[in-house]
Each structure stands twice: as structure tokens, then as C-alpha cells.
Amino acid sequence: MRLRSAMAAVAGAVVLLVTLPSSASAANGQFRYTYQTYDGYEAVGFLNNPESGTCINIQGAASEPGSPAHAPKNRTDATAVVFLEANCEGDTFYSLRPGGGASDRLLLRSVLFS
């Protein structure tokens, strides 16, 4: 009888592990940024629950291909490091704490969440 109870407990634990979402691999919340459209208007782009530990190039139509976005707002629960260069490269970067933001002067082309 004890073996049956132990097996039931193990089976229950396995089911819980399989069904729990793996939120550890994503920053919970939204990351926002402003960019310029092809027509010259300002628009807001966003990333919902972005993946942690992976460089994300900012996608947004720009008047010139490769133009940087600006004014990032980190509304996630993870630290965001924004880079001026694509692919999270280069010496120009800035760290945004969870819930933090920056002015219109901060330019970015990629972001990495911890």
C-alpha cells in the first residue's frame, strides 16, 4: 500500500512539472520603444514577455533602413540592456532596471533581457 501511495505522489509531481509554465525563460511584462515610420510619423513598438538571455533586434519600420529606435520603457520584471548596435554588439549600451525607462535621446537597435 505504501508503494502505491509513493508512486501516486511521484506521478503527481511529474504531472505538475510538465504542466507548469516555464516563466524562468522569459521576462514577464512589456518592453516598449518609439520608432519612426516610413512616412515620418512616430510609432510605438513593443515586445510582450520577451525571451531572456537571447539578443532581440528591434523590429520597426523606419524612414531609413537600420535607423535606431529611441525612448525605451522596460515594463518587464527583468533588467534590459539596450544596445546602439544590432545583435547586442558594440561598446554603446545602457542598462534599464525593471519598470525603468529612458529619454528620447537613448537610441537602440537591440536588447537583451537577464
N, C-alpha and C positions, 0 to 999 in steps of 0.2 A: 504494500500500500504506500509506503514512503517513496519507493522508486517511482510510482505513478505520479505522486504529487510533485516530486522533484522534476520529472520530465515535463509535466504541465507547466511548471514555473519557468523552465528553460525555454519551452516553446513560446510562452507568453512574452518573455524577454526578447526573443528573436523577432517576433511579430512587431513589437514596439520599435525595435531598432530599424526595421525595414520601413515602417510607415512614418517615422519621424522625418520632417523635412530637414535637409542639411543646410541650415541657415549659416553655418560657420563659413561656408564658401562664398557668401555674398554679403555685401554691405546692405543693410536694411534702410530703405528710405529713397530719397530722390536727390540727384545731383543736377543742378541747373546751370545754364550758361547762356550768354547772349551772342548772337552772330548776325552778320549782315547777309541779306538775301541777294539773289542775282539782280533784283530790281532796286537795291539800295535801301531797303527797309530793314529795321532791326526786328529780329525774331528771337524767341526763347526756345532753346533746345533742352532736353532733359534725358537722364538715364535713370530708369527705375530699378532699384535693387541690383546695382552693378556688381559684377563678379570681382571678388577680392584677389589680389596677387597677380592680376593679369592687366597688362597695359591696354588701355582703351583709347583709340584715336577718336577725337571728337568729330562727329559727322554732322555737317550742317552746310547747306548751300551758302556759298559766299560769292561776293561780286567778283573776286579773283580766286581761282582755284588755289587751295592751300592757305588762304587767309586765316589768321587766327581768330578764335572766339575770344570773348572777354567777360568780365564780371561774373566769375563762378560763385555759386552758392552751394555749399555742402550740407544738405539736409539729410545726410545719412548718419548712421551710428559708427562710422569708421573714419579714420584720418584719410584725407585725399591729398595726394601730391600731384600738383599740376605742372606740366612741362611746356615750355615755349615751343619745343621741337616735337615732331611726330615720333611715335614709337618709344615715348618716355626716354628720349636721349637728350644729351646736351647738358651744359652746366647751368642753364637758367631754369630753375624750378622753385616752387613755393608750396609749403605745407598748409593745408586747411584743416583745422580741427573739426570734429563732428558738430554740426549746427552752425559752422562759421561761414563767412563769405568774404569777398574781396571787392575792391572798387572796379570801376570800368577800365582802369589803367592796366589791370593784370591781364595779360594775354596768355592764351593757352591753345595747344593743339592736341595734347594727350593728357591722360590722367591715370593714376594708379592708386587703388584703394588697399589699405592694410587690413 
